[in-house]
Amino acid sequence: MTSDQDENRRLLCSMSLGYTAYHVWAIQARRERRYNIARFFEASSMVKRIRAERAFEALGEVGTTTENIRRALEGLEPETVATGPVTGTTPLSRDLMTRATRALAEQRDLTAEEIGDLGVCSNCGEMIEGDLPDVCAICGTVREGFIRFSAAESMGVFGPSTIMRRLEQTPATLRAIVEGLSDAQLAHRAVSHSLKELIGHLTDMDVVFRERAWLILETKNPRLPSAHPPSLARAKPYNQHRITDLLEAYQTSRQQTLNLLRGLTPAAWHRTGYHEIFGTIPLTHQGNWVIEHERGHLIEMAQIRHELLAHQSDPNPLKLPQSVIPEVLRGE
Ligand SMILES: [Zn+2]
C-alpha cells in the first residue's frame, strides 16, 4: 500500500463525512429560513463531494458501469480510517462562518451585502466568492466549469412555464387533499398544524407573492419588503372558517396571481427587485420561492390526509389515499 493510497483513503472518508455534514446543515438552515447561510453550506457540501469523488477515482474504484455493478453487488467496503477534522478547514470557509455567526447572533440571515455569489470548481473543489475567475487558480479549469451557488438561483431554477403550471395546479390539488374529510378532521392538529390552517397560510403567502410580483412588474427595481409573510404560527384562527370559504379564498387569490403573470414575456420574468437578503433578484426567483414553499406544504398536507384516512375508524370504510400531488418533471 503506497502513501498516496493512504492519503486517498483518508480523503475519501474525510470528504464524504464533510459532504454529509454540510448537506444536512444546509437543509436545517433552510428550515430556519437562513437562505444565504444555507447557500454557503450547499457550496461547502459540493466542495467536499467533488474532493471525495476525486479521491474515490484515485483509489481505482471507478471502472466501466458493468464493473461498477459487480463492485456494488460484491458490497464495496472501503477501508475506513481516522480523518481528523472534516469541516471548516479553509480560510474562506472560516471567514464565511465568522460572518454567519455574527448575523445569527442578531437573529438574522446574512444579507446580500455580507455574502456574494459563490462558485465551486467542478474539477478540484476550490470555492470562490464573488465574480468567477477566467480560470481556476488551483487547477486551470475554465470559468464555465464552475458550479454556481448564486443568490438569484438560491430558491430553485424552474423557468416561467414550470412556475405557471405549478401555480395553476395547486387549487385542484388542495381540493383533492381535503376531499371526503370531515370538518373535525380538517381542523385536527395531529403533529403541528391542521389542513385548514395550512390552506389559510398558503393564501397568505400567495398574497405576499402577488404583491412582490406586482412591484417588480410595475415599478423600476423596487425595494421588496423583506419581512417574512404571515407565519404559520398565526394561522390558528383559520380553524374557525368553513373549508369552502378557505378554498374559495385561496382560489380567488391564486386566480388574481395567475392573471397578473399570464402571458408575460421572458424579459418581464427577468425584471428585478432588490431584497435585503437576496440582493437584486429576478421575478423567477420569487416564482421559485412561492412554488417551493407551496410544494413543501402540499407534501405535508398529503401526509396528513394519508394519516387521517389510515386512522379513520369504522363504520366509514378505509379509503386508500391516492397520489394527490401531480408530478411536474424538472425541465418541463
Ligand atoms: Zn480548480
Residues whose N, C-alpha, C, O or C-beta is under 5 A from the ligand:
A	BS01	ZN	C121 N123 C124 G125 E126 C136 I138 C139 G140 T141
